[in-house]
Amino acid sequence: MAIAQAPNPSPVSWLQRWRQPLEAVALPVAALLSALILFGIFCAFSGANPFAVYGSIYKAAFGNWSAWQNTLIRASPLMLTALCTALPARLGLVIIGNEGALVMGGLAAVVAGLQLGTGLPAPLTQILMAIAALCGGGLWIMLAGALRHYRGVNETISSLLLNYIAIALMNHLVEGPMRDAEFVTKPSSAELDPGLWIGNLPGSRIHFGLIYGLIACLIAYVLIQRTTFGFAARTAGGNIRAARIAGLPVGKLTLAVCFLGGSCAGLAGMVEIAAVQKRLNASLVSNYGYAGILVAFVSRHNPLATVLVAILLGGILASGGILQRSHNLPDATVLVFQGIVFLCVLFSDSLYGRLPWFQEKAVS
């Protein structure tokens, strides 16, 4: 008796298998291309040659090793702040309190560093500073998650308002109780002991914060995609009512995921303090938190894709100076570019599952 052979996979089945991955890549790429076109039109109306502007951005961001170092220095905090939005998003939450968590993390790290001083070995003090930053940023965002779960307060609004509260609290402290009277340039805290500074990678100006960002993104990916905790979070994010029926602890998941996301942004604050600023002042508010929101949305909340998008956006941020010098454009032009990209990405989100090329067709 002849044994029937299994039919070969049809082209339709291949398309069905790859439809979602293709859509997840095609729409963000199309959004970025649209943003490039719109920004080019903006540059043309501002009296600059769009192609020359893009050439300058590439040169300043990726043209040589020095440019790459500037890009990676800016990409380090973006990786960490992006996780503050990306992780809660897997639970269906839209958190935009990244800047506030970064500030609270930097504040906690400075307090820990100044209080401990040189009384302990420097590596141990750095670890305690990092733990303080993780707790400071994590608890700050967990507050937004708690308001959402227990009181029904919209997490987007509450986390946004927490940004302003954190910045106001920092300004109050550096202008009052924590102010260093010997530093007269602007209100600041005392400087951290040089032994507590984060050093650079050998042979470069890139600080070790880049390693922190890469490790955090890798851990976040494994946690969300390869653990039962991540599976529970994704299940609750897909259908919170079904998750409750299944017995999942939605409240605990909400608090835990918000804490983890906020702790990453808090660590970014510690990195900025210990590697760049060396003291707490208004310079800590450098919009890395807000830019991290854009990184999270462009990467579709994928921690691994966050690394690539953070490098791309870090390059754009590093090119602000050259646009001002070479094309007479304001230094804030890169923020215009950033805003256009954000709007295009948000619009592309509304197209998922609606374009005919990515919709499943009935097979007769």
C-alpha positions as CSV (number, residue, x, y, z in Angstrom):
1,M,0.0,0.0,0.0
2,A,1.4,3.4,-1.0
3,I,2.0,5.8,1.8
4,A,0.6,9.3,1.1
5,Q,3.3,12.0,1.3
6,A,2.6,15.2,3.1
7,P,2.0,18.0,0.7
8,N,4.7,20.7,0.4
9,P,3.9,24.0,2.2
10,S,2.1,26.3,-0.1
11,P,3.1,29.9,-0.7
12,V,0.0,31.0,1.2
13,S,1.1,29.2,4.4
14,W,4.6,30.8,4.1
15,L,3.0,34.3,3.8
16,Q,0.8,33.6,6.8
17,R,3.8,32.5,8.9
18,W,5.8,35.7,8.0
19,R,3.0,38.2,7.8
20,Q,3.3,39.5,11.3
21,P,7.1,39.8,11.4
22,L,7.1,41.6,8.1
23,E,4.5,44.0,9.3
24,A,6.4,44.6,12.5
25,V,9.5,45.6,10.5
26,A,7.8,47.3,7.5
27,L,5.7,49.8,9.4
28,P,8.4,51.3,11.6
29,V,10.7,51.5,8.6
30,A,8.0,53.3,6.6
31,A,7.4,55.6,9.5
32,L,11.1,56.5,9.7
33,L,11.3,57.1,5.9
34,S,8.2,59.3,6.1
35,A,9.8,61.3,9.0
36,L,12.9,61.8,6.8
37,I,10.8,63.2,4.0
38,L,8.9,65.5,6.3
39,F,12.1,66.7,8.1
40,G,13.7,67.3,4.7
41,I,10.7,69.6,3.8
42,F,11.2,71.4,7.1
43,C,14.9,72.0,6.4
44,A,14.1,73.2,2.9
45,F,11.6,75.8,4.3
46,S,14.3,76.8,6.8
47,G,16.7,77.6,4.0
48,A,19.0,74.5,4.3
49,N,19.7,71.8,1.7
50,P,18.0,68.7,3.1
51,F,20.6,66.3,1.5
52,A,23.4,68.4,3.0
53,V,21.7,68.3,6.3
54,Y,21.4,64.5,6.2
55,G,25.0,64.3,5.2
56,S,26.1,66.3,8.2
57,I,23.9,64.2,10.5
58,Y,25.6,61.1,9.2
59,K,29.1,62.6,9.5
60,A,28.5,63.8,13.1
61,A,26.9,60.6,14.2
62,F,28.8,57.8,12.3
63,G,31.4,59.4,10.2
64,N,34.5,58.4,12.2
65,W,35.5,56.8,15.5
66,S,35.2,60.1,17.4
67,A,31.6,60.5,16.1
68,W,30.8,57.0,17.0
69,Q,32.0,57.7,20.6
70,N,29.7,60.7,20.9
71,T,26.8,58.6,19.6
72,L,27.4,55.7,22.0
73,I,27.7,58.1,24.9
74,R,24.2,59.4,24.2
75,A,22.9,55.9,23.4
76,S,23.7,54.6,26.8
77,P,21.0,56.4,28.8
78,L,18.6,56.0,26.0
79,M,18.7,52.2,26.2
80,L,17.9,52.4,29.9
81,T,15.2,55.0,29.8
82,A,13.5,53.2,26.9
83,L,13.0,50.2,29.1
84,C,11.0,52.3,31.4
85,T,8.3,52.5,28.7
86,A,8.9,49.2,27.0
87,L,8.5,46.9,30.0
88,P,5.2,48.3,31.3
89,A,3.9,48.3,27.7
90,R,4.0,44.5,27.6
91,L,1.4,44.7,30.4
92,G,-0.7,47.2,28.4
93,L,0.5,50.2,30.3
94,V,1.6,53.5,28.7
95,I,4.2,54.9,31.0
96,I,5.9,58.2,30.1
97,G,7.5,59.1,33.4
98,N,11.0,58.2,32.2
99,E,12.5,61.6,32.9
100,G,11.2,61.7,36.5
101,A,12.5,58.2,37.2
102,L,15.9,59.2,35.8
103,V,16.0,62.3,38.0
104,M,15.0,60.3,41.1
105,G,17.6,57.7,40.4
106,G,20.3,60.3,40.0
107,L,19.1,62.0,43.2
108,A,19.2,58.7,45.2
109,A,22.6,57.9,43.8
110,V,24.0,61.2,44.8
111,V,22.6,61.0,48.3
112,A,24.0,57.5,48.7
113,G,27.4,58.6,47.3
114,L,27.7,61.7,49.5
115,Q,26.5,59.9,52.7
116,L,28.8,56.9,52.3
117,G,31.7,58.9,50.9
118,T,35.1,57.1,51.2
119,G,34.1,55.2,54.3
120,L,33.7,52.0,52.2
121,P,35.7,50.6,49.3
122,A,34.8,52.5,46.1
123,P,33.4,49.4,44.2
124,L,31.1,48.6,47.1
125,T,29.9,52.2,47.3
126,Q,29.3,52.3,43.6
127,I,27.2,49.1,43.9
128,L,25.2,50.7,46.8
129,M,24.7,53.9,44.6
130,A,23.4,51.7,41.8
131,I,21.0,49.9,44.2
132,A,19.8,53.3,45.5
133,A,19.2,54.5,42.0
134,L,17.3,51.3,41.0
135,C,15.1,51.7,44.1
136,G,14.6,55.5,43.5
137,G,13.5,55.1,39.9
138,G,11.6,51.9,40.5
139,L,9.5,53.2,43.4
140,W,8.7,56.4,41.5
141,I,7.2,54.5,38.5
142,M,5.7,51.9,40.8
143,L,3.7,54.8,42.3
144,A,2.1,55.4,38.9
145,G,1.3,51.6,38.6
146,A,-0.2,51.6,42.0
147,L,-2.4,54.6,41.2
148,R,-3.5,52.8,38.1
149,H,-4.3,49.4,39.7
150,Y,-5.8,50.5,43.1
151,R,-7.5,53.9,42.2
152,G,-8.0,53.6,38.4
153,V,-5.9,56.7,37.7
154,N,-4.6,56.8,34.1
155,E,-1.0,55.8,34.2
156,T,0.0,58.0,31.3
157,I,-1.2,61.2,33.0
158,S,0.1,60.3,36.5
159,S,3.5,59.3,35.2
160,L,3.8,62.5,33.1
161,L,2.9,64.6,36.2
162,L,5.4,62.7,38.3
163,N,8.1,64.0,35.9
164,Y,7.4,67.6,37.0
165,I,7.3,66.6,40.7
166,A,10.6,64.9,40.5
167,I,12.3,67.8,38.7
168,A,10.8,70.3,41.2
169,L,12.0,68.2,44.1
170,M,15.5,68.0,42.7
171,N,15.6,71.8,42.1
172,H,14.4,72.4,45.6
173,L,17.1,70.2,47.1
174,V,20.0,71.6,45.0
175,E,19.0,75.2,45.7
176,G,18.5,74.5,49.4
177,P,19.5,71.7,51.7
178,M,21.9,70.0,49.3
179,R,23.5,73.1,47.7
180,D,27.3,73.3,47.6
181,A,28.2,76.9,48.6
182,E,31.6,76.6,47.0
183,F,30.2,75.8,43.5
184,V,28.9,79.2,42.3
185,T,28.3,78.5,38.6
186,K,24.8,77.2,39.3
187,P,23.0,75.6,42.1
188,S,24.5,72.1,42.6
189,S,25.2,69.5,45.2
190,A,28.7,68.7,46.4
191,E,30.8,66.7,43.9
192,L,31.1,63.0,44.3
193,D,34.4,61.6,45.3
194,P,36.5,60.9,42.2
195,G,36.8,57.3,43.3
196,L,33.0,56.9,42.8
197,W,33.1,58.1,39.2
198,I,32.3,55.6,36.4
199,G,35.4,55.2,34.2
200,N,35.6,54.9,30.4
201,L,36.2,51.8,28.3
202,P,39.9,51.4,27.5
203,G,41.1,53.6,24.7
204,S,37.9,55.5,24.3
205,R,35.7,58.3,25.8
206,I,32.7,55.9,26.1
207,H,31.9,55.3,29.7
208,F,30.9,51.9,31.2
209,G,27.3,53.0,31.2
210,L,27.1,51.6,27.7
211,I,27.7,48.1,29.2
212,Y,25.0,48.7,31.8
213,G,22.6,49.6,29.0
214,L,23.4,46.5,26.9
215,I,23.2,44.2,29.9
216,A,19.9,45.7,31.0
217,C,18.3,45.2,27.5
218,L,19.5,41.6,27.4
219,I,18.2,40.8,30.8
220,A,14.9,42.5,30.0
221,Y,14.5,40.5,26.8
222,V,15.1,37.2,28.6
223,L,12.8,38.2,31.4
224,I,9.9,39.1,29.1
225,Q,10.3,36.4,26.4
226,R,11.9,33.4,28.2
227,T,10.4,33.3,31.7
228,T,7.0,32.5,33.3
229,F,7.0,36.0,34.8
230,G,7.3,37.5,31.3
231,F,4.6,35.1,30.0
232,A,2.2,36.1,32.7
233,A,2.9,39.8,32.0
234,R,2.3,39.4,28.3
235,T,-0.9,37.4,29.0
236,A,-2.2,40.1,31.3
237,G,-1.3,42.7,28.8
238,G,-3.2,40.9,26.0
239,N,-6.4,40.4,28.0
240,I,-6.5,41.6,31.6
241,R,-10.0,40.1,32.2
242,A,-8.9,36.7,31.0
243,A,-5.7,37.0,33.1
244,R,-7.8,37.6,36.2
245,I,-10.1,34.6,35.4
246,A,-7.0,32.5,35.0
247,G,-5.9,33.5,38.5
248,L,-2.9,35.6,37.5
249,P,-1.9,38.2,40.2
250,V,-2.5,41.3,38.0
251,G,-1.9,43.7,40.8
252,K,1.5,42.3,41.7
253,L,2.4,42.0,38.1
254,T,1.6,45.7,37.5
255,L,3.7,46.8,40.5
256,A,6.6,44.5,39.6
257,V,6.8,45.5,36.0
258,C,6.5,49.2,36.7
259,F,9.2,48.9,39.3
260,L,11.5,47.1,36.9
261,G,10.9,49.7,34.2
262,G,11.4,52.6,36.5
263,S,14.6,51.0,38.0
264,C,16.2,51.0,34.5
265,A,15.6,54.7,34.1
266,G,16.8,55.3,37.7
267,L,20.0,53.5,36.8
268,A,20.4,55.8,33.8
269,G,20.3,58.7,36.3
270,M,23.1,57.2,38.3
271,V,25.1,56.6,35.2
272,E,24.7,60.3,34.1
273,I,25.7,61.5,37.6
274,A,28.7,59.2,38.1
275,A,30.0,59.3,34.5
276,V,29.1,62.7,33.2
277,Q,27.9,65.3,35.7
278,K,29.8,64.2,38.8
279,R,27.3,66.2,40.9
280,L,23.5,66.8,41.0
281,N,22.2,69.9,39.3
282,A,19.7,71.0,36.6
283,S,21.9,69.5,33.9
284,L,20.6,66.1,34.8
285,V,17.4,67.1,33.1
286,S,18.7,66.6,29.5
287,N,15.6,65.0,27.9
288,Y,17.0,61.5,27.8
289,G,13.9,60.3,29.5
290,Y,11.5,61.8,26.9
291,A,13.8,60.6,24.1
292,G,13.6,57.1,25.6
293,I,9.8,57.1,25.0
294,L,10.5,57.5,21.3
295,V,13.1,54.7,21.4
296,A,10.6,52.4,23.0
297,F,7.8,53.1,20.5
298,V,10.1,52.8,17.4
299,S,11.5,49.5,18.7
300,R,8.0,48.2,19.2
301,H,8.8,47.7,22.9
302,N,11.4,45.0,22.0
303,P,14.4,45.3,24.4
304,L,16.8,44.0,21.8
305,A,15.6,46.3,19.1
306,T,15.9,49.1,21.7
307,V,19.7,48.8,21.4
308,L,19.7,49.6,17.7
309,V,17.1,52.4,17.9
310,A,19.0,54.0,20.8
311,I,22.2,54.1,18.8
312,L,20.3,55.6,15.8
313,L,18.6,58.3,18.0
314,G,21.9,58.9,19.9
315,G,23.5,59.7,16.6
316,I,20.8,62.2,15.8
317,L,21.2,63.9,19.2
318,A,24.9,64.0,18.7
319,S,24.5,66.0,15.4
320,G,22.8,69.1,16.9
321,G,26.0,71.1,17.1
322,I,27.0,70.5,13.5
323,L,23.6,71.5,12.2
324,Q,24.0,74.9,14.0
325,R,27.5,75.5,12.7
326,S,27.3,74.2,9.2
327,H,23.7,75.0,8.2
328,N,22.7,77.9,10.5
329,L,19.9,75.8,12.0
330,P,19.0,76.0,15.7
331,D,20.6,73.4,17.9
332,A,17.0,72.4,18.8
333,T,16.5,71.3,15.2
334,V,17.2,67.7,16.3
335,L,14.3,67.9,18.7
336,V,12.1,68.9,15.7
337,F,13.3,65.8,13.9
338,Q,12.7,63.7,17.0
339,G,9.1,65.0,17.3
340,I,8.4,64.3,13.6
341,V,9.7,60.7,14.0
342,F,7.5,60.3,17.1
343,L,4.4,61.5,15.3
344,C,5.0,59.2,12.3
345,V,5.6,56.2,14.6
346,L,2.4,56.9,16.5
347,F,0.5,57.2,13.2
348,S,2.0,53.9,12.0
349,D,0.7,52.2,15.1
350,S,-2.8,52.8,13.9
351,L,-2.2,50.9,10.7
352,Y,-1.3,47.5,12.2
353,G,-3.7,44.9,10.9
354,R,-5.4,47.3,8.5
355,L,-3.2,47.3,5.5
356,P,-4.4,44.8,2.8
357,W,-0.8,43.6,2.1
358,F,-0.6,42.2,5.7
359,Q,-4.2,40.9,6.1
360,E,-5.0,37.2,5.9
361,K,-6.9,36.3,2.8
362,A,-9.4,33.5,2.8
363,V,-8.2,30.5,0.7
364,S,-10.9,28.6,-1.2
